[in-house]
Amino acid sequence: MKAEAAAQKLLLDLQRLDTRSTQLEHRDRTLPQKQELAELNQRIQRLHDEHVAARVIAGDLERDQVRADADVDQVRERAVKDQVLLDSGSIGDPKQLQNLQHELVSLARRQAELEDIELEIMERVEGAQAAVRQYAAQHEEALVIRESLTAEVDSLVAEIDAEREVLSVDRKELAGRIPTDLLGLYEKIRADQNGVGAAHLHRGQCEGCRLQLPPNELERLRSIESDEVVRCEECRRILVRTAESGLQ
């Protein structure tokens, strides 16, 4: 393939634009803030789930406390009634009086047991409610951080997109100045060689694969016309020759 030396040199400019585009793509994909945001979103979801679970547990315990309070009140009311009856002196039957006294003792024991249960449930309710408040506070704090981090990511992505737009315009203009067949070859090689289709021959070294060309190859290139499109024997990229190629 033949192409004017000037057209071949344009490939180096095109390659620089394409390399920068690749760098921007990589930067976009690997922004630390994006990873941080993804991890934060996972934490927010986890805190939400834990908050919901804590509220369910607290709700169940609060209902248990209501029942425990009702049980204590019921026994206490019964004991008050029995005590009033006992103090009234209206019971003349000794056996009935003895039974009432025994019942008061049993009620007192039952009330103490229920109050212990009530106290235990109250403590558990307080712990559950504290967990609800803690998860709610952590969730709210994480949401505030996410808002700030999202704005930072959006700003960085917008900056990347703006540079991409400029590169796209510049590339289109530059590609239009390169012969179609040469451009096609460049694009094919670029697709096969990790995004690099053309490399500068600088002081006898291919800047694509970073290998120094052997003397016989350099001698061969000295004898080839400047409009001949040559490729690196090692990496097969288009080898662009300039005054700095070391062929003089």
C-alpha positions in Angstrom: 0.0 0.0 0.0 1.2 3.5 -0.8 0.2 6.8 0.9 1.9 10.1 1.1 4.3 10.5 4.0 2.3 13.4 5.3 -0.8 11.2 5.3 1.0 8.5 7.2 2.2 11.1 9.8 -1.4 12.0 10.4 -1.9 8.5 11.7 0.3 9.4 14.7 -2.0 12.3 15.5 -5.0 10.1 15.1 -3.4 7.5 17.3 -2.9 10.1 20.0 -6.5 11.0 19.9 -7.6 7.3 20.0 -5.2 6.6 22.9 -6.6 9.5 24.8 -10.1 8.2 24.2 -9.1 4.8 25.5 -7.6 6.4 28.6 -10.9 8.3 29.1 -12.9 5.2 28.8 -10.7 3.5 31.3 -10.9 6.4 33.7 -14.6 6.5 33.4 -14.9 2.8 34.2 -12.4 2.9 37.1 -13.3 6.1 38.8 -12.7 5.4 42.5 -15.7 7.5 43.3 -17.9 5.2 41.3 -16.7 2.2 43.2 -17.1 4.1 46.5 -20.7 5.0 45.4 -21.5 1.4 44.5 -20.3 0.2 47.9 -22.2 3.1 49.6 -25.4 2.1 47.9 -24.9 -1.5 49.1 -24.4 -0.2 52.6 -27.5 2.0 52.4 -29.6 -1.0 51.3 -28.1 -3.0 54.1 -28.9 -0.3 56.7 -32.4 0.0 55.3 -33.0 -3.7 55.7 -31.5 -3.7 59.2 -33.6 -0.7 60.1 -36.8 -2.5 58.9 -35.9 -5.6 60.8 -35.2 -3.6 63.9 -38.5 -1.9 63.7 -40.3 -5.3 63.3 -38.5 -6.6 66.4 -39.2 -3.5 68.4 -42.9 -3.6 67.3 -43.2 -7.2 68.4 -41.6 -6.4 71.8 -43.8 -3.4 72.3 -46.8 -5.6 71.8 -45.3 -8.1 74.3 -44.9 -5.2 76.7 -48.5 -4.2 76.3 -49.6 -7.8 77.1 -47.2 -8.0 80.1 -48.5 -4.7 81.4 -52.1 -6.0 81.1 -51.2 -9.2 82.9 -49.6 -7.3 85.8 -52.6 -4.9 86.0 -55.0 -7.8 86.0 -53.3 -9.5 88.9 -52.8 -6.3 90.8 -56.5 -5.4 90.4 -57.5 -8.9 91.6 -55.2 -8.5 94.6 -56.7 -5.1 95.4 -60.2 -6.5 95.3 -59.3 -9.4 97.6 -57.5 -7.1 100.0 -60.6 -4.8 100.1 -62.7 -7.8 100.8 -60.4 -9.1 103.5 -60.2 -5.7 105.2 -64.0 -5.2 105.1 -64.5 -7.9 107.8 -67.5 -9.2 105.9 -66.1 -12.8 105.7 -67.0 -14.8 108.8 -66.2 -18.2 107.6 -62.6 -19.1 108.8 -62.0 -21.5 105.9 -63.1 -18.9 103.4 -61.0 -16.3 105.1 -58.0 -18.6 105.0 -58.5 -19.3 101.3 -58.7 -15.6 100.6 -55.4 -15.1 102.5 -53.8 -17.9 100.5 -55.0 -16.3 97.3 -53.5 -13.0 98.2 -50.1 -14.7 98.8 -50.4 -16.5 95.5 -51.4 -13.2 93.7 -48.4 -11.4 95.3 -46.1 -14.1 94.1 -47.6 -14.1 90.6 -47.5 -10.3 90.4 -43.7 -10.4 91.3 -43.1 -13.0 88.6 -45.1 -11.0 86.0 -43.3 -7.8 87.0 -39.9 -9.5 86.5 -41.1 -10.5 83.0 -42.5 -7.0 82.4 -39.1 -5.5 83.4 -37.2 -7.8 81.2 -39.4 -7.0 78.2 -39.1 -3.3 78.9 -35.3 -3.6 78.8 -35.5 -5.5 75.6 -37.9 -2.9 74.1 -35.4 -0.1 75.1 -32.6 -1.9 73.4 -34.7 -2.6 70.3 -35.8 1.1 70.1 -32.1 2.2 70.5 -31.2 -0.1 67.6 -34.0 1.4 65.5 -32.7 4.9 66.2 -29.1 3.9 65.5 -29.9 2.3 62.1 -32.1 5.3 61.2 -29.3 7.8 62.0 -26.7 5.7 60.1 -29.1 5.4 57.1 -29.7 9.2 57.1 -26.0 9.9 57.4 -25.3 7.5 54.5 -27.9 9.2 52.3 -26.3 12.6 52.9 -22.9 11.2 52.0 -24.4 9.6 48.9 -25.9 12.9 47.7 -22.5 14.6 47.9 -20.7 11.6 46.3 -23.2 11.4 43.5 -22.7 15.1 42.7 -18.9 14.5 42.6 -19.3 11.5 40.3 -21.6 13.4 38.0 -19.1 16.3 37.8 -16.2 14.0 37.0 -18.3 12.1 34.3 -19.4 15.4 32.8 -15.8 16.4 32.6 -14.8 13.2 30.9 -17.8 13.4 28.5 -16.9 17.0 27.6 -13.3 15.9 26.6 -14.7 12.9 24.7 -16.9 15.3 22.7 -13.9 17.4 21.8 -11.9 14.3 20.8 -14.8 13.0 18.7 -15.0 16.2 16.7 -11.2 16.4 16.3 -11.0 12.8 15.3 -13.7 13.1 12.7 -11.9 16.1 11.1 -8.5 14.4 11.2 -9.8 11.0 9.8 -11.3 12.9 6.9 -7.8 14.0 5.8 -6.5 10.4 5.7 -6.9 8.2 2.6 -9.7 5.7 3.0 -7.6 2.6 2.4 -4.9 3.7 4.8 -7.5 4.6 7.4 -9.2 1.2 7.0 -5.9 -0.6 7.5 -5.2 1.5 10.6 -8.6 0.7 12.1 -8.3 -3.0 11.4 -4.8 -3.2 13.0 -6.0 -1.1 15.9 -8.9 -3.5 16.6 -6.4 -6.4 16.6 -3.7 -4.7 18.6 -5.3 -3.4 21.8 -6.2 0.0 20.3 -2.9 0.8 18.7 -2.8 0.7 14.9 0.1 3.0 14.1 3.4 3.5 15.9 6.3 6.0 15.4 9.6 4.7 14.4 11.8 6.7 16.8 15.6 6.3 16.7 15.3 2.9 15.3 12.7 1.7 17.8 9.1 0.8 17.2 7.1 2.7 19.8 4.3 0.2 19.5 6.1 -2.8 20.8 9.1 -0.9 22.2 11.6 -3.2 20.4 14.7 -1.9 18.6 14.7 -2.8 15.0 17.7 -4.9 13.9 20.3 -3.1 11.6 19.3 -5.1 8.5 15.7 -4.0 8.9 16.7 -0.4 9.4 18.8 -0.7 6.3 15.9 -2.1 4.4 13.6 0.8 5.5 16.2 3.3 4.3 15.8 2.0 0.8 12.0 2.1 0.8 10.2 5.1 -0.7 8.6 7.5 1.8 5.1 6.8 0.4 5.4 3.1 1.0 3.3 2.0 4.0 5.5 -0.3 6.1 4.7 -2.3 9.2 6.7 -3.5 12.2 7.9 -7.0 11.7 7.3 -7.7 15.4 3.9 -6.2 16.2 2.6 -5.7 12.7 1.5 -2.1 13.4 1.9 0.6 10.8 5.4 2.0 11.2 5.4 5.7 10.6 8.8 7.1 9.6 9.8 10.7 10.4 13.0 12.7 10.6 13.5 11.3 14.1 13.3 7.7 13.0 17.1 7.3 12.7 17.2 6.3 9.1 19.5 9.0 7.8 
